[in-house]
């Protein structure tokens, strides 16, 4: 059509060209108004196998938690904790509305009671409850290498006869549909 520049061809192609340029102009206009992508406030972290082995060895000597990544890190909505415990028995089931749990056993074993319906629950803070029992809970024994996921809102408690070392990854925040 570029070679045949009659008025008829111009009138046929002008609306198409105008529509295309309006769509392109709108996209460019919106792109110009959109804020530039911000640099992530959260810096990535690398945990080498040697660092994690050293952390596990230190925890085995004294027990407790090593917060690898705190949930309160700037913009990071996931806590990652390495825990070692010996002869631990939780008295209450806990339930969290705002966070999930992903556990992987590094060494030893533990028993989780998961699910059911809390009995005689008490709220400890918004979205957090404790209860002495959970009707219909299932017992799961976790050994070295096993992994367990506990979705938010699911009652759970842990009992360890002996010792266990595990990673707890706990994403938090609101879920979007």
Backbone as JSON Lines, residues from 0, in Angstrom:
{"i":0,"aa":"X","n":[0.81,-1.19,0.0],"ca":[0.0,0.0,0.0],"c":[0.85,1.25,0.0]}
{"i":1,"aa":"X","n":[2.05,1.16,0.45],"ca":[2.9,2.34,0.49],"c":[3.16,2.86,-0.9]}
{"i":2,"aa":"X","n":[3.17,1.97,-1.9],"ca":[3.41,2.42,-3.27],"c":[2.17,3.05,-3.86]}
{"i":3,"aa":"X","n":[0.99,2.6,-3.47],"ca":[-0.25,3.14,-3.99],"c":[-0.8,4.1,-2.94]}
{"i":4,"aa":"X","n":[-0.52,5.36,-3.11],"ca":[-0.87,6.36,-2.1],"c":[-2.17,7.09,-2.43]}
{"i":5,"aa":"X","n":[-3.15,6.38,-2.9],"ca":[-4.42,7.02,-3.22],"c":[-5.13,7.44,-1.94]}
{"i":6,"aa":"X","n":[-6.07,8.36,-2.11],"ca":[-6.84,8.84,-0.97],"c":[-7.65,7.7,-0.36]}
{"i":7,"aa":"X","n":[-8.14,6.79,-1.18],"ca":[-8.94,5.66,-0.72],"c":[-8.11,4.76,0.2]}
{"i":8,"aa":"X","n":[-6.87,4.44,-0.2],"ca":[-6.01,3.59,0.62],"c":[-5.66,4.29,1.94]}
{"i":9,"aa":"X","n":[-5.43,5.59,1.86],"ca":[-5.13,6.34,3.08],"c":[-6.3,6.26,4.05]}
{"i":10,"aa":"X","n":[-7.53,6.46,3.57],"ca":[-8.71,6.43,4.43],"c":[-8.94,5.03,5.01]}
{"i":11,"aa":"X","n":[-8.55,3.98,4.27],"ca":[-8.68,2.62,4.79],"c":[-7.67,2.34,5.9]}
{"i":12,"aa":"X","n":[-6.47,2.8,5.77],"ca":[-5.41,2.45,6.72],"c":[-5.3,3.43,7.88]}
{"i":13,"aa":"X","n":[-5.78,4.65,7.76],"ca":[-5.64,5.65,8.81],"c":[-6.26,5.2,10.14]}
{"i":14,"aa":"X","n":[-7.5,4.66,10.16],"ca":[-8.06,4.25,11.46],"c":[-7.25,3.14,12.14]}
{"i":15,"aa":"X","n":[-6.74,2.2,11.34],"ca":[-5.94,1.11,11.9],"c":[-4.65,1.67,12.5]}
{"i":16,"aa":"X","n":[-3.99,2.56,11.77],"ca":[-2.74,3.16,12.25],"c":[-3.0,3.98,13.51]}
{"i":17,"aa":"X","n":[-4.11,4.72,13.51],"ca":[-4.45,5.55,14.67],"c":[-4.71,4.67,15.89]}
{"i":18,"aa":"X","n":[-5.45,3.58,15.71],"ca":[-5.75,2.69,16.83],"c":[-4.46,2.07,17.37]}
{"i":19,"aa":"X","n":[-3.58,1.67,16.49],"ca":[-2.32,1.07,16.93],"c":[-1.47,2.08,17.67]}
{"i":20,"aa":"X","n":[-1.44,3.31,17.19],"ca":[-0.62,4.31,17.86],"c":[-1.2,4.7,19.2]}
{"i":21,"aa":"X","n":[-2.53,4.71,19.34],"ca":[-3.13,5.03,20.63],"c":[-2.78,3.95,21.65]}
{"i":22,"aa":"X","n":[-2.89,2.67,21.24],"ca":[-2.54,1.59,22.16],"c":[-1.07,1.67,22.56]}
{"i":23,"aa":"X","n":[-0.21,1.96,21.61],"ca":[1.22,2.06,21.89],"c":[1.5,3.26,22.79]}
{"i":24,"aa":"X","n":[0.83,4.38,22.51],"ca":[1.01,5.58,23.32],"c":[0.55,5.33,24.75]}
{"i":25,"aa":"X","n":[-0.61,4.65,24.91],"ca":[-1.1,4.34,26.25],"c":[-0.1,3.5,27.03]}
{"i":26,"aa":"X","n":[0.46,2.48,26.36],"ca":[1.42,1.62,27.05],"c":[2.66,2.41,27.45]}
{"i":27,"aa":"X","n":[3.14,3.26,26.58],"ca":[4.31,4.06,26.9],"c":[4.01,5.05,28.01]}
{"i":28,"aa":"X","n":[2.79,5.64,27.98],"ca":[2.4,6.58,29.01],"c":[2.34,5.9,30.37]}
{"i":29,"aa":"X","n":[1.69,4.7,30.43],"ca":[1.61,3.98,31.69],"c":[2.98,3.54,32.17]}
{"i":30,"aa":"X","n":[3.83,3.15,31.25],"ca":[5.19,2.74,31.63],"c":[5.96,3.92,32.21]}
{"i":31,"aa":"X","n":[5.74,5.11,31.66],"ca":[6.45,6.3,32.15],"c":[5.96,6.67,33.55]}
{"i":32,"aa":"X","n":[4.66,6.4,33.84],"ca":[4.11,6.75,35.14],"c":[4.43,5.72,36.2]}
{"i":33,"aa":"X","n":[4.7,4.47,35.81],"ca":[4.97,3.42,36.78],"c":[6.31,3.69,37.44]}
{"i":34,"aa":"X","n":[6.38,3.44,38.74],"ca":[7.66,3.65,39.42],"c":[8.68,2.63,38.94]}
{"i":35,"aa":"X","n":[9.9,3.02,38.94],"ca":[10.97,2.11,38.54],"c":[11.04,0.97,39.55]}
{"i":36,"aa":"X","n":[11.34,-0.25,39.1],"ca":[11.42,-1.35,40.06],"c":[12.46,-1.05,41.13]}
{"i":37,"aa":"X","n":[12.03,-1.19,42.37],"ca":[12.92,-0.89,43.5],"c":[13.92,-2.01,43.69]}
{"i":38,"aa":"X","n":[15.09,-1.65,44.16],"ca":[16.06,-2.66,44.54],"c":[15.49,-3.37,45.75]}
{"i":39,"aa":"X","n":[15.59,-4.65,45.79],"ca":[15.1,-5.42,46.92],"c":[15.84,-5.0,48.18]}
{"i":40,"aa":"X","n":[15.07,-4.73,49.24],"ca":[15.68,-4.37,50.51],"c":[16.33,-5.59,51.16]}
{"i":41,"aa":"X","n":[15.87,-6.76,50.75],"ca":[16.41,-7.99,51.31],"c":[17.55,-8.49,50.43]}
{"i":42,"aa":"X","n":[18.67,-8.7,51.04],"ca":[19.8,-9.23,50.3],"c":[19.77,-10.74,50.4]}
{"i":43,"aa":"X","n":[20.16,-11.4,49.34],"ca":[20.2,-12.86,49.38],"c":[21.28,-13.3,50.36]}
{"i":44,"aa":"X","n":[21.11,-14.52,50.86],"ca":[22.07,-15.08,51.79],"c":[22.44,-16.47,51.32]}
{"i":45,"aa":"X","n":[23.68,-16.83,51.49],"ca":[24.15,-18.17,51.19],"c":[24.61,-18.8,52.49]}
{"i":46,"aa":"X","n":[24.14,-20.0,52.74],"ca":[24.57,-20.77,53.9],"c":[25.31,-21.98,53.35]}
{"i":47,"aa":"X","n":[26.61,-22.01,53.52],"ca":[27.38,-23.13,52.98],"c":[27.14,-24.37,53.82]}
{"i":48,"aa":"X","n":[27.4,-25.51,53.22],"ca":[27.25,-26.77,53.94],"c":[28.14,-26.77,55.18]}
{"i":49,"aa":"X","n":[29.34,-26.2,55.08],"ca":[30.25,-26.17,56.22],"c":[29.7,-25.29,57.35]}
{"i":50,"aa":"X","n":[29.13,-24.13,57.0],"ca":[28.55,-23.25,58.02],"c":[27.4,-23.96,58.74]}
{"i":51,"aa":"X","n":[26.55,-24.62,57.97],"ca":[25.4,-25.31,58.56],"c":[25.86,-26.48,59.43]}
{"i":52,"aa":"X","n":[26.89,-27.2,58.99],"ca":[27.42,-28.3,59.8],"c":[28.01,-27.77,61.1]}
{"i":53,"aa":"X","n":[28.72,-26.65,61.03],"ca":[29.29,-26.04,62.24],"c":[28.18,-25.58,63.19]}
{"i":54,"aa":"X","n":[27.11,-24.99,62.63],"ca":[25.97,-24.57,63.45],"c":[25.32,-25.76,64.13]}
{"i":55,"aa":"X","n":[25.14,-26.85,63.39],"ca":[24.52,-28.06,63.95],"c":[25.38,-28.63,65.07]}
{"i":56,"aa":"X","n":[26.7,-28.62,64.88],"ca":[27.62,-29.13,65.89],"c":[27.54,-28.27,67.16]}
{"i":57,"aa":"X","n":[27.52,-26.96,67.0],"ca":[27.42,-26.06,68.15],"c":[26.1,-26.25,68.89]}
{"i":58,"aa":"X","n":[25.01,-26.41,68.14],"ca":[23.7,-26.62,68.78],"c":[23.64,-27.96,69.49]}
{"i":59,"aa":"X","n":[24.28,-28.99,68.93],"ca":[24.28,-30.3,69.57],"c":[24.92,-30.24,70.96]}
{"i":60,"aa":"X","n":[25.87,-29.35,71.12],"ca":[26.56,-29.22,72.4],"c":[25.71,-28.51,73.46]}
{"i":61,"aa":"X","n":[24.86,-27.58,73.03],"ca":[24.12,-26.79,74.02],"c":[22.61,-26.82,73.83]}
{"i":62,"aa":"X","n":[22.12,-27.26,72.64],"ca":[20.68,-27.22,72.37],"c":[20.22,-25.81,72.07]}
{"i":63,"aa":"X","n":[18.96,-25.67,71.71],"ca":[18.39,-24.36,71.45],"c":[18.17,-24.08,69.98]}
{"i":64,"aa":"X","n":[18.08,-22.8,69.67],"ca":[17.77,-22.35,68.31],"c":[18.89,-21.5,67.74]}
{"i":65,"aa":"X","n":[19.06,-21.59,66.44],"ca":[19.93,-20.68,65.71],"c":[19.07,-20.06,64.62]}
{"i":66,"aa":"X","n":[18.73,-18.79,64.79],"ca":[17.89,-18.09,63.81],"c":[18.74,-17.74,62.59]}
{"i":67,"aa":"X","n":[18.66,-18.55,61.56],"ca":[19.43,-18.31,60.35],"c":[18.91,-17.07,59.63]}
{"i":68,"aa":"X","n":[17.59,-16.96,59.55],"ca":[16.94,-15.79,58.95],"c":[15.77,-15.43,59.85]}
{"i":69,"aa":"X","n":[15.76,-14.21,60.34],"ca":[14.67,-13.76,61.2],"c":[13.5,-13.3,60.35]}
{"i":70,"aa":"X","n":[12.3,-13.58,60.8],"ca":[11.1,-13.18,60.06],"c":[11.01,-11.67,59.97]}
{"i":71,"aa":"X","n":[11.64,-10.96,60.86],"ca":[11.58,-9.5,60.87],"c":[12.62,-8.86,59.96]}
{"i":72,"aa":"X","n":[13.36,-9.68,59.2],"ca":[14.33,-9.1,58.27],"c":[13.6,-8.15,57.34]}
{"i":73,"aa":"X","n":[14.23,-7.08,56.97],"ca":[13.6,-6.05,56.14],"c":[12.98,-6.66,54.89]}
{"i":74,"aa":"X","n":[11.67,-6.74,54.88],"ca":[10.96,-7.2,53.7],"c":[10.92,-8.7,53.51]}
{"i":75,"aa":"X","n":[11.57,-9.47,54.36],"ca":[11.6,-10.93,54.19],"c":[10.56,-11.52,55.12]}
{"i":76,"aa":"X","n":[9.6,-12.22,54.57],"ca":[8.48,-12.73,55.37],"c":[8.6,-14.23,55.62]}
{"i":77,"aa":"X","n":[9.79,-14.66,55.97],"ca":[10.01,-16.07,56.22],"c":[11.12,-16.22,57.25]}
{"i":78,"aa":"X","n":[10.84,-16.97,58.31],"ca":[11.88,-17.27,59.29],"c":[12.48,-18.63,58.95]}
{"i":79,"aa":"X","n":[13.79,-18.75,59.14],"ca":[14.46,-20.04,58.97],"c":[15.29,-20.27,60.23]}
{"i":80,"aa":"X","n":[14.99,-21.35,60.92],"ca":[15.6,-21.63,62.22],"c":[16.15,-23.05,62.21]}
{"i":81,"aa":"X","n":[17.35,-23.22,62.76],"ca":[17.88,-24.55,63.02],"c":[17.71,-24.77,64.52]}
{"i":82,"aa":"X","n":[17.1,-25.9,64.89],"ca":[16.82,-26.18,66.29],"c":[17.37,-27.54,66.68]}
{"i":83,"aa":"X","n":[17.94,-27.62,67.87],"ca":[18.31,-28.9,68.48],"c":[17.64,-28.95,69.84]}
{"i":84,"aa":"X","n":[16.99,-30.08,70.12],"ca":[16.37,-30.24,71.43],"c":[16.58,-31.68,71.91]}
{"i":85,"aa":"X","n":[16.58,-31.83,73.22],"ca":[16.76,-33.13,73.86],"c":[15.63,-33.31,74.86]}
{"i":86,"aa":"X","n":[14.97,-34.46,74.8],"ca":[13.9,-34.81,75.74],"c":[12.91,-33.65,75.92]}
{"i":87,"aa":"X","n":[12.29,-33.26,74.84],"ca":[11.34,-32.14,74.86],"c":[9.93,-32.67,74.67]}
{"i":88,"aa":"X","n":[9.0,-32.15,75.44],"ca":[7.6,-32.55,75.28],"c":[6.73,-31.31,75.42]}
{"i":89,"aa":"X","n":[6.12,-30.9,74.31],"ca":[5.24,-29.73,74.33],"c":[3.97,-30.07,75.1]}
{"i":90,"aa":"X","n":[3.56,-29.2,76.0],"ca":[2.34,-29.44,76.76],"c":[1.1,-29.04,75.96]}
{"i":91,"aa":"X","n":[1.25,-28.07,75.08],"ca":[0.1,-27.56,74.33],"c":[0.27,-27.74,72.83]}
{"i":92,"aa":"X","n":[-0.86,-27.86,72.17],"ca":[-0.9,-27.73,70.71],"c":[-0.86,-26.25,70.4]}
{"i":93,"aa":"X","n":[-0.24,-25.89,69.3],"ca":[-0.26,-24.5,68.87],"c":[-0.88,-24.42,67.48]}
{"i":94,"aa":"X","n":[-1.43,-23.27,67.19],"ca":[-2.06,-23.03,65.9],"c":[-1.78,-21.59,65.5]}
{"i":95,"aa":"X","n":[-1.29,-21.39,64.28],"ca":[-0.94,-20.06,63.79],"c":[-1.78,-19.75,62.55]}
{"i":96,"aa":"X","n":[-2.45,-18.64,62.55],"ca":[-3.24,-18.25,61.37],"c":[-2.39,-17.55,60.33]}
{"i":97,"aa":"X","n":[-1.25,-16.99,60.72],"ca":[-0.49,-16.17,59.8],"c":[0.82,-16.77,59.32]}
{"i":98,"aa":"X","n":[1.08,-18.06,59.59],"ca":[2.33,-18.64,59.1],"c":[2.21,-20.16,58.94]}
{"i":99,"aa":"X","n":[2.97,-20.66,58.0],"ca":[3.07,-22.08,57.74],"c":[4.36,-22.58,58.36]}
{"i":100,"aa":"X","n":[4.49,-23.92,58.46],"ca":[5.75,-24.53,58.91],"c":[6.18,-25.57,57.89]}
{"i":101,"aa":"X","n":[7.46,-25.57,57.6],"ca":[8.08,-26.62,56.8],"c":[9.28,-27.09,57.63]}
{"i":102,"aa":"X","n":[9.29,-28.37,57.98],"ca":[10.35,-28.91,58.83],"c":[11.12,-29.99,58.09]}
{"i":103,"aa":"X","n":[12.43,-30.01,58.27],"ca":[13.23,-31.11,57.76],"c":[14.16,-31.56,58.88]}
{"i":104,"aa":"X","n":[14.14,-32.85,59.14],"ca":[14.95,-33.42,60.2],"c":[16.38,-33.61,59.69]}
{"i":105,"aa":"X","n":[17.33,-33.02,60.4],"ca":[18.75,-33.14,60.04],"c":[19.35,-34.36,60.72]}
{"i":106,"aa":"X","n":[18.98,-34.56,62.0],"ca":[19.51,-35.69,62.74],"c":[18.55,-36.04,63.87]}
{"i":107,"aa":"X","n":[18.48,-37.31,64.23],"ca":[17.62,-37.75,65.32],"c":[16.2,-38.0,64.85]}
{"i":108,"aa":"X","n":[15.27,-37.96,65.8],"ca":[13.86,-38.17,65.46],"c":[12.98,-37.44,66.46]}
{"i":109,"aa":"X","n":[11.75,-37.21,66.05],"ca":[10.75,-36.55,66.89],"c":[9.36,-37.01,66.45]}
{"i":110,"aa":"X","n":[8.39,-36.8,67.3],"ca":[7.01,-37.16,66.98],"c":[6.18,-35.89,66.96]}
{"i":111,"aa":"X","n":[5.45,-35.7,65.87],"ca":[4.52,-34.58,65.77],"c":[3.1,-35.1,65.85]}
{"i":112,"aa":"X","n":[2.26,-34.37,66.54],"ca":[0.82,-34.59,66.5],"c":[0.28,-33.41,65.69]}
{"i":113,"aa":"X","n":[-0.43,-33.72,64.6],"ca":[-0.82,-32.68,63.64],"c":[-2.3,-32.82,63.3]}
{"i":114,"aa":"X","n":[-2.97,-31.68,63.21],"ca":[-4.36,-31.64,62.73],"c":[-5.37,-31.73,63.85]}
{"i":115,"aa":"X","n":[-6.59,-32.03,63.46],"ca":[-7.68,-32.12,64.42],"c":[-8.29,-30.76,64.72]}
{"i":116,"aa":"X","n":[-9.01,-30.73,65.84],"ca":[-9.69,-29.51,66.29],"c":[-9.26,-29.21,67.72]}
{"i":117,"aa":"X","n":[-8.78,-27.99,67.94],"ca":[-8.33,-27.61,69.27],"c":[-9.46,-27.7,70.29]}
{"i":118,"aa":"X","n":[-9.13,-28.19,71.5],"ca":[-10.08,-28.24,72.61],"c":[-9.6,-27.29,73.69]}
{"i":119,"aa":"X","n":[-10.51,-26.47,74.19],"ca":[-10.2,-25.52,75.26],"c":[-9.06,-24.58,74.88]}
{"i":120,"aa":"X","n":[-9.13,-24.06,73.66],"ca":[-8.08,-23.17,73.15],"c":[-8.13,-21.82,73.83]}
{"i":121,"aa":"X","n":[-6.96,-21.22,73.92],"ca":[-6.86,-19.85,74.44],"c":[-6.0,-19.06,73.46]}
{"i":122,"aa":"X","n":[-6.4,-17.83,73.22],"ca":[-5.67,-16.96,72.31],"c":[-4.52,-16.32,73.06]}
{"i":123,"aa":"X","n":[-3.32,-16.45,72.51],"ca":[-2.14,-15.86,73.14],"c":[-1.8,-14.5,72.54]}
{"i":124,"aa":"X","n":[-2.13,-14.32,71.28],"ca":[-2.03,-13.04,70.58],"c":[-2.84,-13.19,69.31]}
{"i":125,"aa":"X","n":[-3.12,-12.11,68.59],"ca":[-3.97,-12.23,67.4],"c":[-3.45,-13.31,66.43]}
{"i":126,"aa":"X","n":[-4.33,-14.24,66.08],"ca":[-3.98,-15.29,65.13],"c":[-3.18,-16.44,65.7]}
{"i":127,"aa":"X","n":[-2.95,-16.45,67.02],"ca":[-2.16,-17.5,67.67],"c":[-2.98,-18.11,68.81]}
{"i":128,"aa":"X","n":[-3.07,-19.44,68.82],"ca":[-3.8,-20.12,69.89],"c":[-3.0,-21.29,70.43]}
{"i":129,"aa":"X","n":[-3.23,-21.59,71.7],"ca":[-2.68,-22.77,72.35],"c":[-3.83,-23.54,72.96]}
{"i":130,"aa":"X","n":[-3.68,-24.89,73.02],"ca":[-4.71,-25.73,73.62],"c":[-4.06,-27.01,74.13]}
{"i":131,"aa":"X","n":[-4.59,-27.56,75.24],"ca":[-4.02,-28.78,75.79],"c":[-4.29,-30.03,74.94]}
{"i":132,"aa":"X","n":[-5.28,-29.96,74.06],"ca":[-5.63,-31.14,73.25],"c":[-6.15,-30.72,71.88]}
{"i":133,"aa":"X","n":[-6.11,-31.67,70.96],"ca":[-6.67,-31.46,69.63],"c":[-7.35,-32.76,69.21]}
{"i":134,"aa":"X","n":[-8.7,-32.73,69.16],"ca":[-9.47,-33.92,68.77],"c":[-9.17,-34.3,67.33]}
{"i":135,"aa":"X","n":[-8.79,-35.55,67.13],"ca":[-8.55,-36.05,65.77],"c":[-7.15,-35.82,65.24]}
{"i":136,"aa":"X","n":[-6.21,-35.42,66.1],"ca":[-4.83,-35.2,65.64],"c":[-4.2,-36.54,65.22]}
{"i":137,"aa":"X","n":[-3.29,-36.46,64.27],"ca":[-2.57,-37.64,63.76],"c":[-1.12,-37.58,64.24]}
{"i":138,"aa":"X","n":[-0.62,-38.72,64.75],"ca":[0.78,-38.78,65.17],"c":[1.65,-39.18,63.98]}
{"i":139,"aa":"X","n":[2.76,-38.44,63.83],"ca":[3.7,-38.7,62.74],"c":[5.1,-38.74,63.34]}
{"i":140,"aa":"X","n":[5.83,-39.85,63.12],"ca":[7.21,-39.93,63.57],"c":[8.11,-39.49,62.43]}
{"i":141,"aa":"X","n":[8.98,-38.52,62.73],"ca":[9.92,-38.0,61.73],"c":[11.33,-38.41,62.1]}
{"i":142,"aa":"X","n":[12.05,-38.94,61.12],"ca":[13.43,-39.37,61.3],"c":[14.34,-38.57,60.38]}
{"i":143,"aa":"X","n":[15.64,-38.75,60.56],"ca":[16.64,-38.04,59.76],"c":[16.27,-38.08,58.27]}
{"i":144,"aa":"X","n":[16.24,-36.88,57.66],"ca":[15.93,-36.76,56.23],"c":[14.45,-36.53,55.93]}
{"i":145,"aa":"X","n":[13.56,-36.82,56.9],"ca":[12.12,-36.63,56.66],"c":[11.76,-35.15,56.67]}
{"i":146,"aa":"X","n":[10.67,-34.84,55.99],"ca":[10.17,-33.47,55.9],"c":[8.68,-33.48,56.2]}
{"i":147,"aa":"X","n":[8.21,-32.44,56.85],"ca":[6.8,-32.29,57.19],"c":[6.37,-30.86,56.87]}
{"i":148,"aa":"X","n":[5.22,-30.71,56.23],"ca":[4.65,-29.37,56.01],"c":[3.39,-29.25,56.87]}
{"i":149,"aa":"X","n":[3.27,-28.12,57.52],"ca":[2.1,-27.84,58.36],"c":[1.51,-26.51,57.88]}
{"i":150,"aa":"X","n":[0.38,-26.58,57.17],"ca":[-0.23,-25.33,56.69],"c":[-0.73,-24.47,57.84]}
{"i":151,"aa":"X","n":[-0.75,-23.17,57.61],"ca":[-1.27,-22.24,58.62],"c":[-2.66,-22.68,59.05]}
{"i":152,"aa":"X","n":[-2.96,-22.48,60.32],"ca":[-4.26,-22.85,60.86],"c":[-4.36,-24.31,61.28]}
{"i":153,"aa":"X","n":[-3.29,-25.08,61.18],"ca":[-3.3,-26.5,61.54],"c":[-2.7,-26.69,62.94]}
{"i":154,"aa":"X","n":[-3.46,-27.26,63.87],"ca":[-2.91,-27.51,65.2],"c":[-1.73,-28.49,65.12]}
{"i":155,"aa":"X","n":[-0.72,-28.28,66.0],"ca":[0.43,-29.18,66.01],"c":[1.2,-29.04,67.33]}
{"i":156,"aa":"X","n":[1.87,-30.14,67.7],"ca":[2.81,-30.12,68.82],"c":[3.83,-31.22,68.61]}
{"i":157,"aa":"X","n":[4.97,-31.07,69.3],"ca":[6.12,-31.96,69.09],"c":[6.56,-32.58,70.4]}
{"i":158,"aa":"X","n":[6.93,-33.86,70.35],"ca":[7.5,-34.55,71.49],"c":[8.77,-35.25,71.02]}
{"i":159,"aa":"X","n":[9.86,-35.01,71.74],"ca":[11.14,-35.61,71.37],"c":[11.67,-36.42,72.56]}
{"i":160,"aa":"X","n":[11.77,-37.72,72.37],"ca":[12.42,-38.59,73.36],"c":[13.8,-38.86,72.79]}
{"i":161,"aa":"X","n":[14.82,-38.38,73.41],"ca":[16.15,-38.45,72.82],"c":[16.49,-37.06,72.3]}
{"i":162,"aa":"X","n":[17.1,-37.0,71.11],"ca":[17.45,-35.68,70.56],"c":[17.06,-35.59,69.09]}
{"i":163,"aa":"X","n":[16.89,-34.36,68.65],"ca":[16.57,-34.08,67.25],"c":[17.16,-32.72,66.89]}
{"i":164,"aa":"X","n":[17.63,-32.63,65.66],"ca":[18.06,-31.36,65.08],"c":[17.28,-31.21,63.78]}
{"i":165,"aa":"X","n":[16.68,-30.05,63.59],"ca":[15.87,-29.84,62.38],"c":[15.91,-28.39,61.93]}
{"i":166,"aa":"X","n":[15.55,-28.21,60.66],"ca":[15.32,-26.88,60.1],"c":[13.84,-26.61,60.17]}
{"i":167,"aa":"X","n":[13.47,-25.41,60.56],"ca":[12.09,-24.94,60.5],"c":[12.09,-23.74,59.56]}
{"i":168,"aa":"X","n":[11.33,-23.85,58.5],"ca":[11.13,-22.73,57.57],"c":[9.69,-22.3,57.75]}
{"i":169,"aa":"X","n":[9.49,-21.04,58.08],"ca":[8.15,-20.58,58.44],"c":[7.77,-19.3,57.68]}
{"i":170,"aa":"X","n":[7.16,-19.49,56.47],"ca":[6.66,-18.32,55.74],"c":[5.48,-17.71,56.5]}
{"i":171,"aa":"X","n":[5.4,-16.38,56.48],"ca":[4.31,-15.7,57.19],"c":[3.74,-14.6,56.32]}
{"i":172,"aa":"X","n":[2.68,-14.01,56.83],"ca":[2.01,-12.94,56.11],"c":[0.69,-13.4,55.55]}
{"i":173,"aa":"X","n":[-0.03,-12.49,54.91],"ca":[-1.34,-12.84,54.38],"c":[-1.21,-13.55,53.05]}
{"i":174,"aa":"X","n":[-2.13,-14.46,52.8],"ca":[-2.15,-15.21,51.55],"c":[-3.09,-14.51,50.58]}
{"i":175,"aa":"X","n":[-2.7,-14.41,49.33],"ca":[-3.55,-13.79,48.33],"c":[-4.16,-14.86,47.44]}
{"i":176,"aa":"X","n":[-5.44,-14.71,47.21],"ca":[-6.14,-15.71,46.39],"c":[-5.79,-15.58,44.94]}
